[in-house]
Amino acid sequence: MAASDDEVWIDHAAGPLIRPYTVNEGRTRPTVDLDLLSLVVGTGWASPDLDPEHARVLELCHTPLSVAEVAARIRLPVVVTKVLLADLVDCGAIATHAPPSLAGAVDRALLEKLLDGLQRI
């Protein structure tokens, strides 16, 4: 028996039964270089004919979020999320910011304490 267009296939334990690559129409590479820590934020512009997945992502981006946070909140793999975000960057609906630099943020004393604790285990 074939599913009708209005029927949604759901496994109540796992969620919707749609392969992630179908969300991106089979695309696996984003057109924009995005790091997991890259910040994305909506620009206030949105096309009225956005796909539901793009609209869902855009709703989240009213405040700056990292790519990893967006992926976690929409419960899709990071690669799928990056393609969705790249689409929104390409149409001007979101802007990206490079991840904050962690250079010089390493506390040597903290790392030595961590190493000491791990060696005691």
Contact map, one row per residue, 1 for C-alpha under 8 A:
1110000000000000000000000000000000000000000000000000000000000000000000000000000000000000000000000000000000000000000000000
1111000000000000000000000000000000000000000000000000000000000000000000000000000000000000000000000000000000000000000000000
1111101000000000000000000000000000000000000000000000000000000000000000000000000000000000000000000000000000000000000000000
0111111000000000000000000000000000000000000000000000000000000000000000000000000000000000000000000000000000000000000000000
0011111000000000000000000000000000000000000000000000000000000000000000000000000000000000000000000000000000000000000000000
0001111100000000000000000000000000000000000000000000000000000000000000000000000000000000000000000000000000000000000000000
0011111110000000000000000000000000000000000000000000000000000000000000000000000000000000000000000000000000000000000000000
0000011111000001000000000000000000000000000000000000000000000000000000000000000000000000000000000000000000000000000000000
0000001111100001110000000000000000000000000000000000000000000000000000000000000000000000000000000000000000000000000000000
0000000111110111100000000000000000000000000000000000000000000000000000000000000000000000000000000000000000000000000000000
0000000011111111100000000000000000000000000000000000000000000000000000000000000000000000000000000000000000000000000000000
0000000001111110000000000000000000000000000000000000000000000000000000000000000000000000000000000000000000000000000000000
0000000000111110000000000000000000000000000000000000000000000000000000000000000000000000000000000000000000000000000000000
0000000001111111100000000000000000000000000000000000000000000000000000000000000000000000000000000000000000000000000000000
0000000001111111100000000000000000000000000000000000000000000000000000000000000000000000000000000000000000000000000000000
0000000111100111110000000000000000000000000000000000000000000000000000000000000000000000000000000000000000000000000000000
0000000011100111111000000000000000000000000000000000000000000000000000000000000000000000000000000000000000000000000000000
0000000010000001111101000000000000000000000000000000000000000000000000000000000000000000000000000000000000000000000000000
0000000000000000111111100000000000000000000000000000000000000000000000000000000000000000000000000000000000000000000000000
0000000000000000011111110000000000000000000000000000000000000000000000000001100100000000000000000000000000000000000000000
0000000000000000001111111111000000000000000000000000000000000000000000000000000100000000000000000000000000000000000000000
0000000000000000011111111100000000000000000000000000000000000000000000000000000000000000000000000000000000000000000000000
0000000000000000001111111100000000000000000000000000100000000000000000000000000100000000000000000000000000000000000000000
0000000000000000000111111111000000000000000000000000000000000000000000000000000100110000000000000000000000000000000000000
0000000000000000000011111110000000000000000000000000000000000000000000000000000000000000000000000000000000000000000000000
0000000000000000000011111111000000000000000000000000000000000000000000000000000000000000000000000000000000000000000000000
0000000000000000000010011111110000000000000000000000000000000000000000000000000000100000000000000000000000000000000000000
0000000000000000000010010111110000000000000000000000000000000000000000000000001100100000000000000000000000000000000000000
0000000000000000000000000011111000000000000000000000000000000000000000000000001001100000000000000000000000000000000000000
0000000000000000000000000011111110000000000000000000000000000000000000000000001001111110000000000000000000000000000000000
0000000000000000000000000000111110000000000000000000000000000000000000000000000000100110010000000000000000000000000000000
0000000000000000000000000000011111000000000000000000000000000000000000000000000000000100100000000000000000000000000000000
0000000000000000000000000000011111100000000000000000000000000000000000000000000000000000000000000000000000000000000000000
0000000000000000000000000000000111110100000000000000000000000000001000000000000001000000000000000000000000000000000000000
0000000000000000000000000000000011111100000000000000000000000000001000000000000000000000000000000110000000000000000000000
0000000000000000000000000000000001111100000000000000000000000000011100000000000000000000000000000000000000000000000000000
0000000000000000000000000000000000111110000000000000000000000000011100000000000000000000000000000111000000000000000000000
0000000000000000000000000000000001111111000000000000000000000000011000000000000000000000000000011111000000000000000000000
0000000000000000000000000000000000001111100000000000000000000001111000000000000000000000000000011110000000000000000000000
0000000000000000000000000000000000000111110000000000000000001001111000000000000000000000000001111000000000000000000000000
0000000000000000000000000000000000000011111000000000000000001111100000000000000000000000000001110000000000000000000000000
0000000000000000000000000000000000000001111110000000000001001111000000000000000000000000000011100000000000000000000000000
0000000000000000000000000000000000000000111110000000000000000000000000000000000000000000000111100000000000000000000000000
0000000000000000000000000000000000000000011111000000000000000000000000000000000000000000000011000000000000000000000000000
0000000000000000000000000000000000000000011111100000000000000000000000000000000000000000000111000000000000000000000000000
0000000000000000000000000000000000000000000111110100000000000000000000000000000000000000000110000000000000000000000000000
0000000000000000000000000000000000000000000011111100000000000000000000000000000000000000000010000000000000000000000000000
0000000000000000000000000000000000000000000001111100000000000000000000000000000000000000000000000000000000000000000000000
0000000000000000000000000000000000000000000000111110000000000000000000000000000000000000000000000000000000000000000000000
0000000000000000000000000000000000000000000001111111111000000000000000000000000000000000000000000000000000000000000000000
0000000000000000000000000000000000000000000000001111111000000000000000000000000000000000000000000000000000000000000000000
0000000000000000000000000000000000000000000000000111111100000000000000000000000000000000000000000000000000000000000000000
0000000000000000000000100000000000000000000000000111111110000000000000000000000000010000000000000000000000000000000000000
0000000000000000000000000000000000000000000000000111111111000000000000000000000000011001000000000000000000000000000000000
0000000000000000000000000000000000000000000000000111111111100000000000000000000000000000000000000000000000000000000000000
0000000000000000000000000000000000000000000000000001111111110000000000000100000000000000000000000000000000000000000000000
0000000000000000000000000000000000000000000000000000111111111000000001000100000000011000000000000000000000000000000000000
0000000000000000000000000000000000000000010000000000011111111100000000000000000000000001000011000000000000000000000000000
0000000000000000000000000000000000000000000000000000001111111100000000000000000000000000000000000000000000000000000000000
0000000000000000000000000000000000000000000000000000000111111110100001000000000000000000000000000000000000000000000000000
0000000000000000000000000000000000000001110000000000000011111111100000000000000000000000000001000000000000000000000000000
0000000000000000000000000000000000000000110000000000000001111111000000000000000000000000000000000000000000000000000000000
0000000000000000000000000000000000000000110000000000000000011111100000000000000000000000000000000000000000000000000000000
0000000000000000000000000000000000000011110000000000000000001111110000000000000000000000000000000000000000000000000000000
0000000000000000000000000000000000000011100000000000000000011011111011000000000000000000000000000000000000000000000000000
0000000000000000000000000000000000011111000000000000000000000001111111000000000000000000000000000000000000000000000000000
0000000000000000000000000000000001111111000000000000000000000000111111100000010011000000000000000000000000000000000000000
0000000000000000000000000000000000011000000000000000000000000000011111110000010000000000000000000000000000000000000000000
0000000000000000000000000000000000000000000000000000000000000000111111111000000000000000000000000000000000000000000000000
0000000000000000000000000000000000000000000000000000000010010000111111111100000010000000000000000000000000000000000000000
0000000000000000000000000000000000000000000000000000000000000000001111111111110010000000000000000000000000000000000000000
0000000000000000000000000000000000000000000000000000000000000000000111111111000000000000000000000000000000000000000000000
0000000000000000000000000000000000000000000000000000000000000000000011111110000000000000000000000000000000000000000000000
0000000000000000000000000000000000000000000000000000000110000000000001111111000000000000000000000000000000000000000000000
0000000000000000000000000000000000000000000000000000000000000000000000111111100000000000000000000000000000000000000000000
0000000000000000000100000000000000000000000000000000000000000000000000110111110110000000000000000000000000000000000000000
0000000000000000000100000000000000000000000000000000000000000000000000100011111110000000000000000000000000000000000000000
0000000000000000000000000000000000000000000000000000000000000000001100100001111111000000000000000000000000000000000000000
0000000000000000000000000001110000000000000000000000000000000000000000000000111111100000000000000000000000000000000000000
0000000000000000000110110001000000000000000000000000000000000000000000000001111111110000000000000000000000000000000000000
0000000000000000000000000000000000000000000000000000000000000000001001100001111111111000000000000000000000000000000000000
0000000000000000000000000000110001000000000000000000000000000000001000000000011111111100000000000000000000000000000000000
0000000000000000000000010011111000000000000000000000000000000000000000000000001111111110000000000000000000000000000000000
0000000000000000000000010000010000000000000000000000110010000000000000000000000111111111000000000000000000000000000000000
0000000000000000000000000000010000000000000000000000010010000000000000000000000011111111100001000000000000000000000000000
0000000000000000000000000000011100000000000000000000000000000000000000000000000001111111110000000000000000000000000000000
0000000000000000000000000000011000000000000000000000000000000000000000000000000000111111111000000000000000000000000000000
0000000000000000000000000000000000000000000000000000010001000000000000000000000000011111111111000000000000000000000000000
0000000000000000000000000000000100000000000000000000000000000000000000000000000000001111111111110000000000000000000000000
0000000000000000000000000000001000000000000000000000000000000000000000000000000000000111111110000000000000000000000000000
0000000000000000000000000000000000000000000000000000000000000000000000000000000000000011111110000000000000000000000000000
0000000000000000000000000000000000000000001011000000000000000000000000000000000000000001111111100000000000000000000000000
0000000000000000000000000000000000000000011111100000000001000000000000000000000000000001111111100000000000000000000000000
0000000000000000000000000000000000000001111110000000000001001000000000000000000000001001100111110000000000000000000000000
0000000000000000000000000000000000000001111000000000000000000000000000000000000000000000100111111000000000000000000000000
0000000000000000000000000000000000000111100000000000000000000000000000000000000000000000100001111100000000000000000000000
0000000000000000000000000000000000000111000000000000000000000000000000000000000000000000000000111110000000000000000000000
0000000000000000000000000000000000101110000000000000000000000000000000000000000000000000000000011111000000000000000000000
0000000000000000000000000000000000101110000000000000000000000000000000000000000000000000000000001111100000000000000000000
0000000000000000000000000000000000001100000000000000000000000000000000000000000000000000000000000111110000000000000000000
0000000000000000000000000000000000000000000000000000000000000000000000000000000000000000000000000011111000000000000000000
0000000000000000000000000000000000000000000000000000000000000000000000000000000000000000000000000001111111000000000000000
0000000000000000000000000000000000000000000000000000000000000000000000000000000000000000000000000000111111000000000000000
0000000000000000000000000000000000000000000000000000000000000000000000000000000000000000000000000000011111000000000000000
0000000000000000000000000000000000000000000000000000000000000000000000000000000000000000000000000000011111100000000000000
0000000000000000000000000000000000000000000000000000000000000000000000000000000000000000000000000000011111110010000000000
0000000000000000000000000000000000000000000000000000000000000000000000000000000000000000000000000000000011111110000000000
0000000000000000000000000000000000000000000000000000000000000000000000000000000000000000000000000000000001111111000000000
0000000000000000000000000000000000000000000000000000000000000000000000000000000000000000000000000000000000111111100000000
0000000000000000000000000000000000000000000000000000000000000000000000000000000000000000000000000000000000111111110000000
0000000000000000000000000000000000000000000000000000000000000000000000000000000000000000000000000000000001111111111000000
0000000000000000000000000000000000000000000000000000000000000000000000000000000000000000000000000000000000011111111100000
0000000000000000000000000000000000000000000000000000000000000000000000000000000000000000000000000000000000001111111110000
0000000000000000000000000000000000000000000000000000000000000000000000000000000000000000000000000000000000000111111111000
0000000000000000000000000000000000000000000000000000000000000000000000000000000000000000000000000000000000000011111111100
0000000000000000000000000000000000000000000000000000000000000000000000000000000000000000000000000000000000000001111111110
0000000000000000000000000000000000000000000000000000000000000000000000000000000000000000000000000000000000000000111111111
0000000000000000000000000000000000000000000000000000000000000000000000000000000000000000000000000000000000000000011111111
0000000000000000000000000000000000000000000000000000000000000000000000000000000000000000000000000000000000000000001111111
0000000000000000000000000000000000000000000000000000000000000000000000000000000000000000000000000000000000000000000111111
0000000000000000000000000000000000000000000000000000000000000000000000000000000000000000000000000000000000000000000011111
